[in-house]
Amino acid sequence: MPSPPLLLSALHRRRSLASPADGPTTAYRLLDGDGDGWPGVEIDSYGGHWIVQTRDLPFPDSLRDLPPELCRSLWWKRLDQQDKQAPQCLAGSPPPGPFPVRELGLSYEIDLAAGYSQGLFLDQRPQRDRLRQRLLPGQRLLNLFAYTGAFSVAAAAQGAIATSVDLSRPYLDWARRNFTLNGFDPDAHFFCRGDSFAWLRRFAKTGRTWDAIVLDPPTFSRNADGALFRLEHDLPELIALCLRVLAPGGWLLASTNHRGLSPARFRSLVEQGAPPGRLRSLAPGTMPPDFTDAPYLKSLWLET
Ligand SMILES: C[S@@+](CC[C@H](N)C(=O)[O-])C[C@H]1O[C@@H](n2cnc3c(N)ncnc32)[C@H](O)[C@@H]1O
């Protein structure tokens, strides 16, 4: 049974996340299954609070009594459950409520008990970083399926103006708090509650355009009217709608964590949505170095 020595070497391999330039990144994947020699087990650290994720495995006994200097609190999330419950705290001192973590010089609010997801998708760190490198002050970013607005906050850090669209009012409120946490005025940005399709059609009708778009939808969802969104079915239409509101020369990041979709199929769905000749190029994104297991995230940077 793998044990703390394996954990210590996984931690050691992630030392570079403490980059001196913009301060340490305190939310990262500490151990990634096969990639770190422990199949079926993943550990994410949020400021020293660890979430152990397992699929079809019990909680590993060797993780039960970790020293407090290694791990402030220990949580368990089962990835094999149908009903997607919040992680449960098994040991240590849980944070009294939401708390900030740092990533590449920015802060994001984490809530370990909020639900199945904790507020920040750690696997998108390279895309948030790249987005910051690409945006110029004053440019406009449309962030669809924005969740807690992590891409929007990264855009604001460059002086860009973000429009965040999400079905959920609580997530948009969380996004506003993420702006405030970084000293950015949320009122200088836009938050649109509702269905991404409906907003895109409305934007197209009124002639609004953006310099850049982030499109990172879930695999499935149901909107307020009960309509089902299925990535594999709806992605081409989403891409087509996005291209209608993208300013000439603008770019789009399309991304999915759908493990059942091959990179080739994802690319083909993206291409299906683009009118002939509209795309100049499509370049793949990357996964962070702390995600050492087989890559599953598919990202494409579309240039027009
Ligand atoms: C996987 S998360 C997106 C992650 C986000 N792109 C990020 O990087 O943080 C899915 C989000 O899509 C939102 N959502 C689901 N269906 C939607 C729809 N039809 N229109 C707008 N938002 C939707 C959910 O409320 C949730 O916040």
Ligand as a Chemical Component Dictionary entry (heavy atoms), coordinates in Angstrom:
data_LIG
# 
_chem_comp.id                   LIG 
_chem_comp.type                 NON-POLYMER 
_chem_comp.pdbx_formal_charge   0 
_chem_comp.three_letter_code    LIG 
# 
loop_
_chem_comp_atom.comp_id 
_chem_comp_atom.atom_id 
_chem_comp_atom.alt_atom_id 
_chem_comp_atom.type_symbol 
_chem_comp_atom.charge 
_chem_comp_atom.model_Cartn_x 
_chem_comp_atom.model_Cartn_y 
_chem_comp_atom.model_Cartn_z 
_chem_comp_atom.pdbx_ordinal 
LIG C1  C1  C 0  -17.728 23.006 -15.594 1  
LIG S1  S1  S 1  -18.337 24.527 -14.953 2  
LIG C2  C2  C 0  -17.499 25.644 -15.985 3  
LIG C3  C3  C 0  -16.097 25.910 -15.484 4  
LIG C4  C4  C 0  -15.567 27.262 -15.819 5  
LIG N1  N1  N 0  -15.454 27.414 -17.245 6  
LIG C5  C5  C 0  -14.230 27.507 -15.140 7  
LIG O1  O1  O 0  -13.184 27.375 -15.769 8  
LIG O2  O2  O -1 -14.225 27.815 -13.928 9  
LIG C6  C6  C 0  -19.969 24.531 -15.544 10 
LIG C7  C7  C 0  -20.741 25.836 -15.294 11 
LIG O3  O3  O 0  -21.680 25.969 -16.338 12 
LIG C8  C8  C 0  -22.867 26.501 -15.805 13 
LIG N2  N2  N 0  -23.928 26.151 -16.769 14 
LIG C9  C9  C 0  -24.436 24.920 -17.040 15 
LIG N3  N3  N 0  -25.302 24.996 -18.070 16 
LIG C10 C10 C 0  -25.344 26.294 -18.458 17 
LIG C11 C11 C 0  -26.013 26.987 -19.489 18 
LIG N4  N4  N 0  -26.833 26.360 -20.325 19 
LIG N5  N5  N 0  -25.779 28.321 -19.623 20 
LIG C12 C12 C 0  -24.950 28.971 -18.776 21 
LIG N6  N6  N 0  -24.271 28.356 -17.780 22 
LIG C13 C13 C 0  -24.458 27.033 -17.622 23 
LIG C14 C14 C 0  -22.997 25.877 -14.434 24 
LIG O4  O4  O 0  -23.836 26.661 -13.597 25 
LIG C15 C15 C 0  -21.528 25.882 -13.986 26 
LIG O5  O5  O 0  -21.213 27.062 -13.295 27 
# 
loop_
_chem_comp_bond.comp_id 
_chem_comp_bond.atom_id_1 
_chem_comp_bond.atom_id_2 
_chem_comp_bond.value_order 
_chem_comp_bond.pdbx_ordinal 
LIG C1  S1  SING 1  
LIG S1  C2  SING 2  
LIG S1  C6  SING 3  
LIG C2  C3  SING 4  
LIG C3  C4  SING 5  
LIG C4  N1  SING 6  
LIG C4  C5  SING 7  
LIG C5  O1  DOUB 8  
LIG C5  O2  SING 9  
LIG C6  C7  SING 10 
LIG C7  O3  SING 11 
LIG C7  C15 SING 12 
LIG O3  C8  SING 13 
LIG C8  N2  SING 14 
LIG C8  C14 SING 15 
LIG N2  C9  SING 16 
LIG N2  C13 SING 17 
LIG C9  N3  DOUB 18 
LIG N3  C10 SING 19 
LIG C10 C11 SING 20 
LIG C10 C13 DOUB 21 
LIG C11 N4  SING 22 
LIG C11 N5  DOUB 23 
LIG N5  C12 SING 24 
LIG C12 N6  DOUB 25 
LIG N6  C13 SING 26 
LIG C14 O4  SING 27 
LIG C14 C15 SING 28 
LIG C15 O5  SING 29 
# 
